[in-house]
Amino acid sequence: MLTPLARAHHGWSSFDQERPIYLEGKVVQARWQNPHAELMLEVPANLRVPADLAQRTLPKQRSDVDGPALLAKAVAPKRTERQWELELAPLTRMEAWKVAEITPGKMLSAVGFTHQGEQGDAVMRVEFLFVDGKAYGLRSNPA
């Protein structure tokens, strides 16, 4: 049974920005609307951080984000849930990055942050999105 996507906007203060996590998998639900796009991602049971993650090329964005350091620190979550809610950027920012609408069935990966101590729901605030061979920095608009 699929969990419905959240209908409320989460504040960012509860997300642990010192511990980036890595997720990959198949989109099983999508809401492409404001206040931000949301995806439900089904991750494999044996999720591992790819060995080359830290070497991925990241796009320049307006916010000062040390992307290479985040990728180098990213870990697989400790949680065992197979479905994670991914909170993306507002649609205006997704359009600025020229991200095509993501629909169920799409395979993707992401680096971002979950709640302190991985408490509460299995939710990731996405910092970097990797889809169709492209990387997107979702904290701000492209530089």
MIPAKOL-357420 format. One record per residue: residue number from 0; z, x, y of N, C-alpha, C in turn. Coordinates in nm, 2 decimals. Layout:
pos:n.up:n.east:n.north:ca.up:ca.east:ca.north:c.up:c.east:c.north
NUM:Z:X:Y:Z:X:Y:Z:X:Y
...
END
This chain:
pos:n.up:n.east:n.north:ca.up:ca.east:ca.north:c.up:c.east:c.north
0:0.00:0.08:-0.12:0.00:0.00:0.00:0.00:0.09:0.12
1:-0.09:0.06:0.22:-0.09:0.13:0.34:0.01:0.09:0.44
2:0.07:0.18:0.51:0.16:0.15:0.62:0.09:0.12:0.74
3:0.12:0.02:0.81:0.05:-0.01:0.94:0.08:0.10:1.04
4:-0.02:0.13:1.12:-0.01:0.22:1.23:0.09:0.17:1.33
5:0.17:0.26:1.39:0.26:0.22:1.49:0.20:0.15:1.61
6:0.26:0.06:1.67:0.21:-0.01:1.79:0.28:0.03:1.92
7:0.37:0.12:1.91:0.44:0.17:2.03:0.41:0.31:2.06
8:0.41:0.35:2.18:0.39:0.49:2.22:0.52:0.57:2.20
9:0.51:0.68:2.13:0.63:0.77:2.11:0.64:0.86:2.23
10:0.77:0.89:2.27:0.80:0.99:2.36:0.78:1.13:2.30
11:0.76:1.23:2.38:0.73:1.36:2.32:0.86:1.45:2.30
12:0.97:1.41:2.36:1.09:1.50:2.36:1.15:1.52:2.22
13:1.12:1.43:2.13:1.18:1.44:2.00:1.10:1.53:1.91
14:0.98:1.58:1.95:0.89:1.66:1.87:0.93:1.80:1.88
15:0.94:1.87:1.76:0.98:2.01:1.76:0.87:2.10:1.79
16:0.86:2.15:1.91:0.74:2.23:1.96:0.76:2.38:1.92
17:0.87:2.41:1.86:0.89:2.55:1.81:0.84:2.56:1.66
18:0.81:2.45:1.60:0.77:2.46:1.46:0.64:2.38:1.43
19:0.53:2.44:1.46:0.40:2.37:1.43:0.38:2.35:1.28
20:0.32:2.23:1.25:0.29:2.21:1.11:0.14:2.19:1.10
21:0.09:2.21:0.97:-0.05:2.19:0.94:-0.07:2.07:0.84
22:-0.16:1.99:0.87:-0.20:1.88:0.78:-0.35:1.88:0.76
23:-0.39:1.83:0.65:-0.54:1.81:0.62:-0.55:1.70:0.52
24:-0.66:1.63:0.53:-0.68:1.52:0.43:-0.78:1.42:0.48
25:-0.77:1.30:0.42:-0.87:1.20:0.45:-0.81:1.09:0.53
26:-0.88:1.04:0.63:-0.84:0.93:0.72:-0.85:0.80:0.64
27:-0.74:0.73:0.63:-0.74:0.60:0.56:-0.73:0.48:0.66
28:-0.68:0.50:0.78:-0.68:0.40:0.88:-0.70:0.47:1.02
29:-0.76:0.39:1.11:-0.78:0.45:1.24:-0.76:0.34:1.35
30:-0.70:0.38:1.46:-0.69:0.29:1.58:-0.75:0.38:1.69
31:-0.86:0.34:1.74:-0.93:0.42:1.85:-0.91:0.34:1.98
32:-0.79:0.35:2.03:-0.76:0.28:2.16:-0.64:0.35:2.22
33:-0.61:0.31:2.35:-0.50:0.36:2.42:-0.37:0.29:2.39
34:-0.25:0.35:2.40:-0.23:0.47:2.49:-0.28:0.60:2.43
35:-0.30:0.60:2.30:-0.37:0.72:2.24:-0.42:0.68:2.10
36:-0.53:0.75:2.06:-0.59:0.72:1.93:-0.48:0.76:1.82
37:-0.48:0.68:1.71:-0.39:0.71:1.60:-0.47:0.70:1.47
38:-0.44:0.79:1.38:-0.50:0.79:1.25:-0.39:0.79:1.15
39:-0.42:0.74:1.03:-0.33:0.75:0.91:-0.40:0.84:0.82
40:-0.34:0.96:0.79:-0.41:1.06:0.71:-0.34:1.07:0.58
41:-0.42:1.07:0.47:-0.37:1.09:0.34:-0.39:1.24:0.30
42:-0.27:1.31:0.28:-0.28:1.45:0.25:-0.26:1.48:0.10
43:-0.32:1.59:0.05:-0.30:1.62:-0.09:-0.16:1.66:-0.12
44:-0.12:1.63:-0.25:0.02:1.67:-0.29:0.04:1.82:-0.29
45:-0.06:1.90:-0.30:-0.04:2.04:-0.30:-0.09:2.11:-0.17
46:-0.06:2.04:-0.06:-0.10:2.09:0.07:-0.05:2.23:0.10
47:-0.14:2.32:0.14:-0.11:2.46:0.17:-0.18:2.49:0.31
48:-0.12:2.58:0.38:-0.19:2.63:0.51:-0.30:2.72:0.47
49:-0.42:2.70:0.52:-0.53:2.79:0.48:-0.50:2.94:0.53
50:-0.54:3.03:0.45:-0.51:3.17:0.48:-0.58:3.21:0.61
51:-0.69:3.15:0.65:-0.77:3.19:0.77:-0.73:3.10:0.89
52:-0.63:3.02:0.88:-0.60:2.93:0.99:-0.58:3.01:1.12
53:-0.50:3.12:1.12:-0.47:3.19:1.24:-0.60:3.26:1.31
54:-0.70:3.27:1.23:-0.83:3.33:1.28:-0.93:3.23:1.34
55:-0.89:3.10:1.33:-0.99:3.00:1.38:-1.01:3.01:1.53
56:-1.13:2.99:1.57:-1.16:2.99:1.71:-1.12:2.86:1.78
57:-1.05:2.87:1.89:-1.00:2.75:1.96:-1.07:2.74:2.09
58:-1.09:2.62:2.14:-1.15:2.60:2.26:-1.06:2.62:2.38
59:-1.11:2.65:2.50:-1.03:2.67:2.62:-1.00:2.53:2.67
60:-0.88:2.52:2.72:-0.84:2.39:2.78:-0.76:2.42:2.91
61:-0.74:2.31:2.99:-0.68:2.33:3.12:-0.53:2.37:3.11
62:-0.46:2.32:3.01:-0.32:2.35:3.00:-0.31:2.49:2.94
63:-0.20:2.56:2.97:-0.18:2.69:2.92:-0.11:2.68:2.79
64:-0.19:2.69:2.68:-0.14:2.67:2.54:-0.17:2.80:2.47
65:-0.07:2.86:2.40:-0.10:2.98:2.32:-0.14:2.93:2.18
66:-0.27:2.89:2.17:-0.32:2.84:2.05:-0.31:2.93:1.93
67:-0.35:3.06:1.95:-0.35:3.15:1.84:-0.20:3.17:1.78
68:-0.10:3.17:1.87:0.04:3.18:1.82:0.08:3.06:1.75
69:0.03:2.94:1.79:0.07:2.82:1.72:0.00:2.82:1.58
70:-0.12:2.86:1.57:-0.19:2.86:1.44:-0.12:2.96:1.35
71:-0.08:3.07:1.41:-0.01:3.18:1.32:0.12:3.13:1.27
72:0.19:3.04:1.35:0.33:2.99:1.31:0.32:2.87:1.22
73:0.20:2.80:1.21:0.20:2.67:1.14:0.24:2.68:1.00
74:0.31:2.58:0.95:0.36:2.58:0.82:0.32:2.44:0.76
75:0.32:2.43:0.63:0.31:2.30:0.57:0.44:2.22:0.59
76:0.44:2.09:0.60:0.56:2.02:0.62:0.65:2.02:0.49
77:0.78:2.01:0.51:0.87:2.00:0.39:0.87:1.87:0.33
78:0.83:1.76:0.40:0.83:1.63:0.35:0.73:1.61:0.24
79:0.75:1.51:0.16:0.66:1.49:0.04:0.57:1.37:0.06
80:0.59:1.30:0.17:0.50:1.18:0.19:0.35:1.22:0.19
81:0.27:1.14:0.13:0.13:1.16:0.12:0.05:1.11:0.24
82:0.12:1.02:0.32:0.05:0.96:0.43:0.13:1.00:0.56
83:0.05:1.04:0.66:0.11:1.08:0.79:0.03:1.01:0.90
84:0.11:0.96:1.00:0.05:0.91:1.12:0.02:1.02:1.21
85:-0.10:1.03:1.26:-0.14:1.14:1.35:-0.16:1.07:1.49
86:-0.09:1.12:1.59:-0.11:1.07:1.73:-0.20:1.17:1.80
87:-0.31:1.12:1.84:-0.41:1.20:1.91:-0.39:1.18:2.06
88:-0.49:1.22:2.14:-0.48:1.21:2.29:-0.53:1.08:2.33
89:-0.51:1.04:2.46:-0.56:0.92:2.51:-0.72:0.92:2.50
90:-0.78:0.81:2.50:-0.92:0.80:2.48:-1.00:0.88:2.59
91:-0.95:0.88:2.71:-1.03:0.95:2.82:-1.03:1.10:2.78
92:-0.93:1.15:2.73:-0.93:1.29:2.69:-1.01:1.32:2.57
93:-1.01:1.22:2.47:-1.10:1.24:2.35:-1.24:1.23:2.40
94:-1.28:1.15:2.49:-1.41:1.14:2.55:-1.45:1.27:2.62
95:-1.35:1.33:2.70:-1.38:1.46:2.77:-1.41:1.57:2.67
96:-1.35:1.57:2.55:-1.38:1.66:2.45:-1.50:1.63:2.37
97:-1.55:1.51:2.39:-1.67:1.46:2.31:-1.64:1.45:2.17
98:-1.52:1.40:2.13:-1.48:1.37:2.00:-1.54:1.23:1.96
99:-1.63:1.23:1.86:-1.68:1.10:1.81:-1.57:1.02:1.75
100:-1.58:0.89:1.76:-1.48:0.80:1.70:-1.46:0.84:1.56
101:-1.33:0.86:1.52:-1.30:0.90:1.38:-1.27:0.77:1.30
102:-1.33:0.75:1.19:-1.32:0.63:1.11:-1.26:0.66:0.97
103:-1.21:0.56:0.90:-1.17:0.59:0.76:-1.27:0.66:0.68
104:-1.22:0.75:0.59:-1.31:0.83:0.50:-1.34:0.97:0.56
105:-1.32:0.99:0.69:-1.34:1.12:0.75:-1.24:1.22:0.70
106:-1.28:1.34:0.67:-1.19:1.45:0.63:-1.17:1.53:0.75
107:-1.04:1.57:0.78:-1.01:1.66:0.89:-0.88:1.73:0.87
108:-0.85:1.82:0.96:-0.72:1.89:0.96:-0.67:1.90:1.10
109:-0.54:1.93:1.11:-0.48:1.93:1.24:-0.35:2.02:1.24
110:-0.32:2.07:1.35:-0.20:2.14:1.38:-0.13:2.07:1.49
111:0.00:2.05:1.47:0.08:1.98:1.57:0.22:1.98:1.54
112:0.29:1.88:1.59:0.44:1.88:1.58:0.49:1.75:1.53
113:0.60:1.76:1.45:0.67:1.64:1.40:0.81:1.64:1.46
114:0.88:1.54:1.42:1.02:1.53:1.48:1.11:1.64:1.44
115:1.21:1.67:1.52:1.31:1.77:1.50:1.36:1.75:1.36
116:1.36:1.86:1.28:1.42:1.85:1.14:1.34:1.76:1.05
117:1.22:1.72:1.09:1.13:1.63:1.01:1.20:1.50:0.98
118:1.29:1.46:1.07:1.36:1.33:1.06:1.27:1.22:1.10
119:1.31:1.10:1.05:1.23:0.98:1.09:1.10:0.96:1.02
120:1.01:0.89:1.08:0.88:0.87:1.02:0.80:1.00:1.01
121:0.70:0.99:0.92:0.60:1.11:0.90:0.50:1.09:1.00
122:0.53:1.15:1.12:0.44:1.14:1.24:0.41:1.28:1.29
123:0.29:1.31:1.33:0.25:1.43:1.39:0.19:1.40:1.52
124:0.23:1.47:1.63:0.16:1.48:1.75:0.07:1.59:1.75
125:-0.06:1.56:1.75:-0.17:1.66:1.72:-0.19:1.75:1.85
126:-0.18:1.88:1.83:-0.21:1.97:1.93:-0.35:2.02:1.92
127:-0.40:2.06:1.80:-0.53:2.10:1.77:-0.59:2.02:1.65
128:-0.71:1.96:1.67:-0.78:1.88:1.58:-0.90:1.96:1.53
129:-0.92:1.96:1.40:-1.04:2.02:1.34:-1.12:1.92:1.26
130:-1.24:1.89:1.31:-1.32:1.79:1.24:-1.47:1.83:1.25
131:-1.54:1.81:1.14:-1.68:1.84:1.14:-1.71:1.99:1.19
132:-1.63:2.08:1.15:-1.65:2.22:1.19:-1.62:2.25:1.34
133:-1.56:2.16:1.41:-1.53:2.18:1.55:-1.38:2.17:1.57
134:-1.33:2.25:1.67:-1.19:2.25:1.71:-1.18:2.18:1.84
135:-1.07:2.10:1.86:-1.04:2.04:1.99:-0.90:2.06:2.02
136:-0.87:2.10:2.15:-0.74:2.11:2.20:-0.70:1.99:2.27
137:-0.60:1.91:2.22:-0.57:1.78:2.27:-0.46:1.77:2.38
138:-0.40:1.89:2.42:-0.30:1.88:2.52:-0.36:1.85:2.65
139:-0.48:1.89:2.68:-0.54:1.87:2.81:-0.69:1.86:2.80
140:-0.76:1.85:2.91:-0.90:1.84:2.91:-0.96:1.98:2.88
141:-1.09:1.98:2.85:-1.16:2.11:2.83:-1.16:2.19:2.96
142:-1.15:2.32:2.95:-1.15:2.41:3.07:-1.30:2.43:3.12
END
